[in-house]
Amino acid sequence: MTPMDTSGFYKLDGDLFYGPNFVLNANYELRRETHDQHTYPIDGWSWFDSEEDARLFFDLPAPTDD
């Protein structure tokens, strides 16, 4: 079984928010295909290659299977 691709935009704002392909806002657009053209964070959003990388960055524990 191939591991799930969890790369994308992540933001910690109480909960960990995830935008796999894009984040749209009145003031900006973050898109997967141009993620390497930005300086992060943008309004708290950053690009990570995996959910694990995001959780390490934000010092969050691994998710549990509840």
PDB file of N, CA, C and O in Angstrom, chain B, residues numbered from 101:
ATOM      1  N   MET B 101       0.839  -1.180   0.000  1.00  0.00           N
ATOM      2  CA  MET B 101       0.000   0.000   0.000  1.00  0.00           C
ATOM      3  C   MET B 101       0.885   1.245   0.000  1.00  0.00           C
ATOM      4  O   MET B 101       1.817   1.342   0.798  1.00  0.00           O
ATOM      5  N   THR B 102       0.601   2.188  -0.882  1.00  0.00           N
ATOM      6  CA  THR B 102       1.360   3.426  -0.999  1.00  0.00           C
ATOM      7  C   THR B 102       0.940   4.385   0.109  1.00  0.00           C
ATOM      8  O   THR B 102      -0.250   4.567   0.366  1.00  0.00           O
ATOM      9  N   PRO B 103       1.943   5.007   0.773  1.00  0.00           N
ATOM     10  CA  PRO B 103       1.585   5.980   1.822  1.00  0.00           C
ATOM     11  C   PRO B 103       0.814   7.156   1.234  1.00  0.00           C
ATOM     12  O   PRO B 103       1.034   7.550   0.089  1.00  0.00           O
ATOM     13  N   MET B 104      -0.081   7.700   2.025  1.00  0.00           N
ATOM     14  CA  MET B 104      -0.885   8.850   1.603  1.00  0.00           C
ATOM     15  C   MET B 104      -0.010  10.101   1.531  1.00  0.00           C
ATOM     16  O   MET B 104       0.815  10.340   2.413  1.00  0.00           O
ATOM     17  N   ASP B 105      -0.194  10.894   0.481  1.00  0.00           N
ATOM     18  CA  ASP B 105       0.529  12.158   0.337  1.00  0.00           C
ATOM     19  C   ASP B 105      -0.130  13.194   1.242  1.00  0.00           C
ATOM     20  O   ASP B 105      -1.282  13.566   1.019  1.00  0.00           O
ATOM     21  N   THR B 106       0.587  13.660   2.256  1.00  0.00           N
ATOM     22  CA  THR B 106       0.043  14.653   3.183  1.00  0.00           C
ATOM     23  C   THR B 106       0.747  16.001   3.029  1.00  0.00           C
ATOM     24  O   THR B 106       0.648  16.861   3.903  1.00  0.00           O
ATOM     25  N   SER B 107       1.463  16.181   1.909  1.00  0.00           N
ATOM     26  CA  SER B 107       2.096  17.477   1.676  1.00  0.00           C
ATOM     27  C   SER B 107       1.008  18.527   1.460  1.00  0.00           C
ATOM     28  O   SER B 107      -0.093  18.219   1.004  1.00  0.00           O
ATOM     29  N   GLY B 108       1.340  19.767   1.795  1.00  0.00           N
ATOM     30  CA  GLY B 108       0.377  20.837   1.598  1.00  0.00           C
ATOM     31  C   GLY B 108       0.617  21.989   2.551  1.00  0.00           C
ATOM     32  O   GLY B 108       1.666  22.088   3.187  1.00  0.00           O
ATOM     33  N   PHE B 109      -0.364  22.844   2.635  1.00  0.00           N
ATOM     34  CA  PHE B 109      -0.299  24.026   3.493  1.00  0.00           C
ATOM     35  C   PHE B 109      -0.897  23.695   4.853  1.00  0.00           C
ATOM     36  O   PHE B 109      -1.966  23.091   4.947  1.00  0.00           O
ATOM     37  N   TYR B 110      -0.196  24.095   5.899  1.00  0.00           N
ATOM     38  CA  TYR B 110      -0.656  23.854   7.266  1.00  0.00           C
ATOM     39  C   TYR B 110      -0.601  25.157   8.052  1.00  0.00           C
ATOM     40  O   TYR B 110       0.261  26.010   7.842  1.00  0.00           O
ATOM     41  N   LYS B 111      -1.569  25.272   8.976  1.00  0.00           N
ATOM     42  CA  LYS B 111      -1.629  26.440   9.858  1.00  0.00           C
ATOM     43  C   LYS B 111      -2.121  25.968  11.222  1.00  0.00           C
ATOM     44  O   LYS B 111      -3.093  25.219  11.320  1.00  0.00           O
ATOM     45  N   LEU B 112      -1.438  26.416  12.268  1.00  0.00           N
ATOM     46  CA  LEU B 112      -1.875  26.107  13.626  1.00  0.00           C
ATOM     47  C   LEU B 112      -2.617  27.315  14.167  1.00  0.00           C
ATOM     48  O   LEU B 112      -2.033  28.383  14.355  1.00  0.00           O
ATOM     49  N   ASP B 113      -3.905  27.140  14.414  1.00  0.00           N
ATOM     50  CA  ASP B 113      -4.751  28.203  14.965  1.00  0.00           C
ATOM     51  C   ASP B 113      -5.751  27.520  15.891  1.00  0.00           C
ATOM     52  O   ASP B 113      -6.934  27.394  15.572  1.00  0.00           O
ATOM     53  N   GLY B 114      -5.248  27.082  17.046  1.00  0.00           N
ATOM     54  CA  GLY B 114      -6.047  26.250  17.944  1.00  0.00           C
ATOM     55  C   GLY B 114      -5.988  24.811  17.482  1.00  0.00           C
ATOM     56  O   GLY B 114      -5.489  23.950  18.207  1.00  0.00           O
ATOM     57  N   ASP B 115      -6.489  24.533  16.287  1.00  0.00           N
ATOM     58  CA  ASP B 115      -6.386  23.228  15.636  1.00  0.00           C
ATOM     59  C   ASP B 115      -5.375  23.341  14.504  1.00  0.00           C
ATOM     60  O   ASP B 115      -4.995  24.437  14.093  1.00  0.00           O
ATOM     61  N   LEU B 116      -4.952  22.187  14.013  1.00  0.00           N
ATOM     62  CA  LEU B 116      -4.059  22.169  12.863  1.00  0.00           C
ATOM     63  C   LEU B 116      -4.915  22.138  11.599  1.00  0.00           C
ATOM     64  O   LEU B 116      -5.629  21.167  11.347  1.00  0.00           O
ATOM     65  N   PHE B 117      -4.839  23.197  10.816  1.00  0.00           N
ATOM     66  CA  PHE B 117      -5.599  23.296   9.572  1.00  0.00           C
ATOM     67  C   PHE B 117      -4.722  22.843   8.415  1.00  0.00           C
ATOM     68  O   PHE B 117      -3.503  23.010   8.443  1.00  0.00           O
ATOM     69  N   TYR B 118      -5.359  22.267   7.393  1.00  0.00           N
ATOM     70  CA  TYR B 118      -4.645  21.663   6.275  1.00  0.00           C
ATOM     71  C   TYR B 118      -5.326  22.017   4.963  1.00  0.00           C
ATOM     72  O   TYR B 118      -6.533  21.836   4.805  1.00  0.00           O
ATOM     73  N   GLY B 119      -4.539  22.522   4.031  1.00  0.00           N
ATOM     74  CA  GLY B 119      -5.009  22.764   2.667  1.00  0.00           C
ATOM     75  C   GLY B 119      -4.121  21.986   1.720  1.00  0.00           C
ATOM     76  O   GLY B 119      -3.013  22.432   1.424  1.00  0.00           O
ATOM     77  N   PRO B 120      -4.569  20.832   1.232  1.00  0.00           N
ATOM     78  CA  PRO B 120      -3.696  19.996   0.414  1.00  0.00           C
ATOM     79  C   PRO B 120      -3.323  20.621  -0.930  1.00  0.00           C
ATOM     80  O   PRO B 120      -2.217  20.393  -1.422  1.00  0.00           O
ATOM     81  N   ASN B 121      -4.205  21.390  -1.525  1.00  0.00           N
ATOM     82  CA  ASN B 121      -3.953  21.928  -2.859  1.00  0.00           C
ATOM     83  C   ASN B 121      -3.934  23.444  -2.938  1.00  0.00           C
ATOM     84  O   ASN B 121      -3.248  24.016  -3.785  1.00  0.00           O
ATOM     85  N   PHE B 122      -4.689  24.102  -2.055  1.00  0.00           N
ATOM     86  CA  PHE B 122      -4.731  25.566  -2.090  1.00  0.00           C
ATOM     87  C   PHE B 122      -5.343  26.113  -0.812  1.00  0.00           C
ATOM     88  O   PHE B 122      -6.034  25.415  -0.071  1.00  0.00           O
ATOM     89  N   VAL B 123      -5.058  27.405  -0.580  1.00  0.00           N
ATOM     90  CA  VAL B 123      -5.682  28.194   0.480  1.00  0.00           C
ATOM     91  C   VAL B 123      -6.079  29.503  -0.184  1.00  0.00           C
ATOM     92  O   VAL B 123      -5.236  30.205  -0.742  1.00  0.00           O
ATOM     93  N   LEU B 124      -7.357  29.826  -0.121  1.00  0.00           N
ATOM     94  CA  LEU B 124      -7.848  31.051  -0.744  1.00  0.00           C
ATOM     95  C   LEU B 124      -8.301  32.031   0.329  1.00  0.00           C
ATOM     96  O   LEU B 124      -8.970  31.650   1.290  1.00  0.00           O
ATOM     97  N   ASN B 125      -7.935  33.281   0.159  1.00  0.00           N
ATOM     98  CA  ASN B 125      -8.266  34.348   1.081  1.00  0.00           C
ATOM     99  C   ASN B 125      -8.517  35.594   0.242  1.00  0.00           C
ATOM    100  O   ASN B 125      -8.063  35.663  -0.900  1.00  0.00           O
ATOM    101  N   ALA B 126      -9.219  36.565   0.776  1.00  0.00           N
ATOM    102  CA  ALA B 126      -9.464  37.802   0.031  1.00  0.00           C
ATOM    103  C   ALA B 126      -8.156  38.513  -0.323  1.00  0.00           C
ATOM    104  O   ALA B 126      -8.094  39.245  -1.311  1.00  0.00           O
ATOM    105  N   ASN B 127      -7.103  38.298   0.491  1.00  0.00           N
ATOM    106  CA  ASN B 127      -5.842  39.009   0.301  1.00  0.00           C
ATOM    107  C   ASN B 127      -4.734  38.198  -0.354  1.00  0.00           C
ATOM    108  O   ASN B 127      -3.711  38.766  -0.736  1.00  0.00           O
ATOM    109  N   TYR B 128      -4.905  36.894  -0.496  1.00  0.00           N
ATOM    110  CA  TYR B 128      -3.849  36.053  -1.080  1.00  0.00           C
ATOM    111  C   TYR B 128      -4.428  34.718  -1.539  1.00  0.00           C
ATOM    112  O   TYR B 128      -5.515  34.309  -1.132  1.00  0.00           O
ATOM    113  N   GLU B 129      -3.666  34.062  -2.395  1.00  0.00           N
ATOM    114  CA  GLU B 129      -3.962  32.705  -2.829  1.00  0.00           C
ATOM    115  C   GLU B 129      -2.683  31.896  -2.709  1.00  0.00           C
ATOM    116  O   GLU B 129      -1.638  32.302  -3.218  1.00  0.00           O
ATOM    117  N   LEU B 130      -2.759  30.770  -2.051  1.00  0.00           N
ATOM    118  CA  LEU B 130      -1.634  29.847  -1.971  1.00  0.00           C
ATOM    119  C   LEU B 130      -2.027  28.598  -2.754  1.00  0.00           C
ATOM    120  O   LEU B 130      -3.060  27.986  -2.481  1.00  0.00           O
ATOM    121  N   ARG B 131      -1.212  28.231  -3.712  1.00  0.00           N
ATOM    122  CA  ARG B 131      -1.528  27.084  -4.563  1.00  0.00           C
ATOM    123  C   ARG B 131      -0.352  26.114  -4.589  1.00  0.00           C
ATOM    124  O   ARG B 131       0.813  26.512  -4.608  1.00  0.00           O
ATOM    125  N   ARG B 132      -0.698  24.822  -4.590  1.00  0.00           N
ATOM    126  CA  ARG B 132       0.300  23.752  -4.581  1.00  0.00           C
ATOM    127  C   ARG B 132       1.353  23.971  -5.675  1.00  0.00           C
ATOM    128  O   ARG B 132       2.551  23.838  -5.423  1.00  0.00           O
ATOM    129  N   GLU B 133       0.902  24.307  -6.881  1.00  0.00           N
ATOM    130  CA  GLU B 133       1.834  24.400  -8.002  1.00  0.00           C
ATOM    131  C   GLU B 133       2.811  25.573  -7.885  1.00  0.00           C
ATOM    132  O   GLU B 133       3.809  25.608  -8.605  1.00  0.00           O
ATOM    133  N   THR B 134       2.545  26.532  -6.993  1.00  0.00           N
ATOM    134  CA  THR B 134       3.462  27.663  -6.815  1.00  0.00           C
ATOM    135  C   THR B 134       3.971  27.766  -5.373  1.00  0.00           C
ATOM    136  O   THR B 134       4.447  28.824  -4.960  1.00  0.00           O
ATOM    137  N   HIS B 135       3.873  26.679  -4.609  1.00  0.00           N
ATOM    138  CA  HIS B 135       4.239  26.740  -3.187  1.00  0.00           C
ATOM    139  C   HIS B 135       5.697  27.134  -2.958  1.00  0.00           C
ATOM    140  O   HIS B 135       6.020  27.693  -1.910  1.00  0.00           O
ATOM    141  N   ASP B 136       6.577  26.857  -3.908  1.00  0.00           N
ATOM    142  CA  ASP B 136       7.996  27.180  -3.724  1.00  0.00           C
ATOM    143  C   ASP B 136       8.330  28.623  -4.108  1.00  0.00           C
ATOM    144  O   ASP B 136       9.499  29.010  -4.086  1.00  0.00           O
ATOM    145  N   GLN B 137       7.329  29.414  -4.456  1.00  0.00           N
ATOM    146  CA  GLN B 137       7.551  30.801  -4.865  1.00  0.00           C
ATOM    147  C   GLN B 137       7.194  31.811  -3.774  1.00  0.00           C
ATOM    148  O   GLN B 137       7.166  33.014  -4.031  1.00  0.00           O
ATOM    149  N   HIS B 138       6.923  31.333  -2.571  1.00  0.00           N
ATOM    150  CA  HIS B 138       6.501  32.210  -1.473  1.00  0.00           C
ATOM    151  C   HIS B 138       7.512  32.204  -0.335  1.00  0.00           C
ATOM    152  O   HIS B 138       8.307  31.275  -0.197  1.00  0.00           O
ATOM    153  N   THR B 139       7.467  33.241   0.467  1.00  0.00           N
ATOM    154  CA  THR B 139       8.219  33.305   1.717  1.00  0.00           C
ATOM    155  C   THR B 139       7.208  33.106   2.838  1.00  0.00           C
ATOM    156  O   THR B 139       6.279  33.898   2.992  1.00  0.00           O
ATOM    157  N   TYR B 140       7.389  32.059   3.608  1.00  0.00           N
ATOM    158  CA  TYR B 140       6.434  31.690   4.664  1.00  0.00           C
ATOM    159  C   TYR B 140       6.936  32.120   6.029  1.00  0.00           C
ATOM    160  O   TYR B 140       8.137  32.316   6.218  1.00  0.00           O
ATOM    161  N   PRO B 141       6.025  32.270   6.985  1.00  0.00           N
ATOM    162  CA  PRO B 141       4.582  32.015   6.898  1.00  0.00           C
ATOM    163  C   PRO B 141       3.827  33.174   6.247  1.00  0.00           C
ATOM    164  O   PRO B 141       4.277  34.320   6.259  1.00  0.00           O
ATOM    165  N   ILE B 142       2.682  32.845   5.685  1.00  0.00           N
ATOM    166  CA  ILE B 142       1.745  33.821   5.147  1.00  0.00           C
ATOM    167  C   ILE B 142       0.457  33.672   5.935  1.00  0.00           C
ATOM    168  O   ILE B 142      -0.258  32.681   5.787  1.00  0.00           O
ATOM    169  N   ASP B 143       0.164  34.643   6.760  1.00  0.00           N
ATOM    170  CA  ASP B 143      -1.027  34.611   7.609  1.00  0.00           C
ATOM    171  C   ASP B 143      -1.091  33.316   8.421  1.00  0.00           C
ATOM    172  O   ASP B 143      -2.169  32.771   8.662  1.00  0.00           O
ATOM    173  N   GLY B 144       0.079  32.835   8.837  1.00  0.00           N
ATOM    174  CA  GLY B 144       0.162  31.617   9.636  1.00  0.00           C
ATOM    175  C   GLY B 144       0.296  30.338   8.830  1.00  0.00           C
ATOM    176  O   GLY B 144       0.585  29.287   9.402  1.00  0.00           O
ATOM    177  N   TRP B 145       0.094  30.394   7.523  1.00  0.00           N
ATOM    178  CA  TRP B 145       0.189  29.218   6.653  1.00  0.00           C
ATOM    179  C   TRP B 145       1.622  29.000   6.200  1.00  0.00           C
ATOM    180  O   TRP B 145       2.334  29.949   5.872  1.00  0.00           O
ATOM    181  N   SER B 146       2.040  27.732   6.186  1.00  0.00           N
ATOM    182  CA  SER B 146       3.342  27.344   5.652  1.00  0.00           C
ATOM    183  C   SER B 146       3.182  26.055   4.867  1.00  0.00           C
ATOM    184  O   SER B 146       2.239  25.295   5.087  1.00  0.00           O
ATOM    185  N   TRP B 147       4.106  25.813   3.953  1.00  0.00           N
ATOM    186  CA  TRP B 147       4.120  24.567   3.186  1.00  0.00           C
ATOM    187  C   TRP B 147       4.979  23.538   3.914  1.00  0.00           C
ATOM    188  O   TRP B 147       6.072  23.849   4.388  1.00  0.00           O
ATOM    189  N   PHE B 148       4.476  22.322   3.996  1.00  0.00           N
ATOM    190  CA  PHE B 148       5.239  21.210   4.552  1.00  0.00           C
ATOM    191  C   PHE B 148       5.109  20.016   3.617  1.00  0.00           C
ATOM    192  O   PHE B 148       4.071  19.816   2.986  1.00  0.00           O
ATOM    193  N   ASP B 149       6.166  19.230   3.536  1.00  0.00           N
ATOM    194  CA  ASP B 149       6.166  18.056   2.670  1.00  0.00           C
ATOM    195  C   ASP B 149       5.351  16.905   3.239  1.00  0.00           C
ATOM    196  O   ASP B 149       5.050  15.945   2.529  1.00  0.00           O
ATOM    197  N   SER B 150       4.991  16.995   4.524  1.00  0.00           N
ATOM    198  CA  SER B 150       4.169  15.955   5.140  1.00  0.00           C
ATOM    199  C   SER B 150       3.507  16.502   6.400  1.00  0.00           C
ATOM    200  O   SER B 150       3.942  17.505   6.965  1.00  0.00           O
ATOM    201  N   GLU B 151       2.440  15.817   6.829  1.00  0.00           N
ATOM    202  CA  GLU B 151       1.800  16.178   8.091  1.00  0.00           C
ATOM    203  C   GLU B 151       2.779  15.993   9.242  1.00  0.00           C
ATOM    204  O   GLU B 151       2.785  16.778  10.190  1.00  0.00           O
ATOM    205  N   GLU B 152       3.601  14.962   9.160  1.00  0.00           N
ATOM    206  CA  GLU B 152       4.591  14.726  10.213  1.00  0.00           C
ATOM    207  C   GLU B 152       5.541  15.913  10.347  1.00  0.00           C
ATOM    208  O   GLU B 152       5.848  16.335  11.462  1.00  0.00           O
ATOM    209  N   ASP B 153       6.009  16.455   9.218  1.00  0.00           N
ATOM    210  CA  ASP B 153       6.885  17.635   9.262  1.00  0.00           C
ATOM    211  C   ASP B 153       6.176  18.828   9.909  1.00  0.00           C
ATOM    212  O   ASP B 153       6.778  19.561  10.694  1.00  0.00           O
ATOM    213  N   ALA B 154       4.905  19.019   9.578  1.00  0.00           N
ATOM    214  CA  ALA B 154       4.132  20.120  10.163  1.00  0.00           C
ATOM    215  C   ALA B 154       3.983  19.927  11.664  1.00  0.00           C
ATOM    216  O   ALA B 154       4.156  20.871  12.436  1.00  0.00           O
ATOM    217  N   ARG B 155       3.663  18.706  12.081  1.00  0.00           N
ATOM    218  CA  ARG B 155       3.490  18.439  13.512  1.00  0.00           C
ATOM    219  C   ARG B 155       4.803  18.633  14.271  1.00  0.00           C
ATOM    220  O   ARG B 155       4.791  19.130  15.397  1.00  0.00           O
ATOM    221  N   LEU B 156       5.920  18.255  13.682  1.00  0.00           N
ATOM    222  CA  LEU B 156       7.216  18.486  14.317  1.00  0.00           C
ATOM    223  C   LEU B 156       7.491  19.979  14.443  1.00  0.00           C
ATOM    224  O   LEU B 156       7.942  20.440  15.492  1.00  0.00           O
ATOM    225  N   PHE B 157       7.223  20.741  13.379  1.00  0.00           N
ATOM    226  CA  PHE B 157       7.446  22.178  13.387  1.00  0.00           C
ATOM    227  C   PHE B 157       6.614  22.864  14.465  1.00  0.00           C
ATOM    228  O   PHE B 157       7.119  23.714  15.198  1.00  0.00           O
ATOM    229  N   PHE B 158       5.334  22.494  14.559  1.00  0.00           N
ATOM    230  CA  PHE B 158       4.438  23.119  15.523  1.00  0.00           C
ATOM    231  C   PHE B 158       4.479  22.450  16.900  1.00  0.00           C
ATOM    232  O   PHE B 158       3.719  22.819  17.796  1.00  0.00           O
ATOM    233  N   ASP B 159       5.367  21.466  17.065  1.00  0.00           N
ATOM    234  CA  ASP B 159       5.536  20.736  18.328  1.00  0.00           C
ATOM    235  C   ASP B 159       4.215  20.096  18.782  1.00  0.00           C
ATOM    236  O   ASP B 159       3.803  20.231  19.934  1.00  0.00           O
ATOM    237  N   LEU B 160       3.569  19.401  17.846  1.00  0.00           N
ATOM    238  CA  LEU B 160       2.315  18.709  18.130  1.00  0.00           C
ATOM    239  C   LEU B 160       2.539  17.199  18.156  1.00  0.00           C
ATOM    240  O   LEU B 160       3.367  16.688  17.402  1.00  0.00           O
ATOM    241  N   PRO B 161       1.823  16.490  19.000  1.00  0.00           N
ATOM    242  CA  PRO B 161       1.976  15.032  19.022  1.00  0.00           C
ATOM    243  C   PRO B 161       1.385  14.401  17.758  1.00  0.00           C
ATOM    244  O   PRO B 161       0.584  15.013  17.051  1.00  0.00           O
ATOM    245  N   ALA B 162       1.792  13.194  17.503  1.00  0.00           N
ATOM    246  CA  ALA B 162       1.219  12.437  16.384  1.00  0.00           C
ATOM    247  C   ALA B 162      -0.265  12.220  16.654  1.00  0.00           C
ATOM    248  O   ALA B 162      -0.672  12.094  17.809  1.00  0.00           O
ATOM    249  N   PRO B 163      -1.078  12.175  15.594  1.00  0.00           N
ATOM    250  CA  PRO B 163      -2.524  11.942  15.807  1.00  0.00           C
ATOM    251  C   PRO B 163      -2.762  10.546  16.359  1.00  0.00           C
ATOM    252  O   PRO B 163      -1.982   9.623  16.121  1.00  0.00           O
ATOM    253  N   THR B 164      -3.843  10.412  17.091  1.00  0.00           N
ATOM    254  CA  THR B 164      -4.212   9.112  17.639  1.00  0.00           C
ATOM    255  C   THR B 164      -5.385   8.542  16.855  1.00  0.00           C
ATOM    256  O   THR B 164      -6.141   9.287  16.232  1.00  0.00           O
ATOM    257  N   ASP B 165      -5.533   7.252  16.885  1.00  0.00           N
ATOM    258  CA  ASP B 165      -6.643   6.575  16.189  1.00  0.00           C
ATOM    259  C   ASP B 165      -7.798   6.385  17.137  1.00  0.00           C
ATOM    260  O   ASP B 165      -8.086   5.259  17.543  1.00  0.00           O
ATOM    261  N   ASP B 166      -8.475   7.474  17.504  1.00  0.00           N
ATOM    262  CA  ASP B 166      -9.621   7.389  18.423  1.00  0.00           C
ATOM    263  C   ASP B 166     -10.881   7.059  17.686  1.00  0.00           C
ATOM    264  O   ASP B 166     -11.943   6.947  18.298  1.00  0.00           O
TER     265      ASP B 166
END
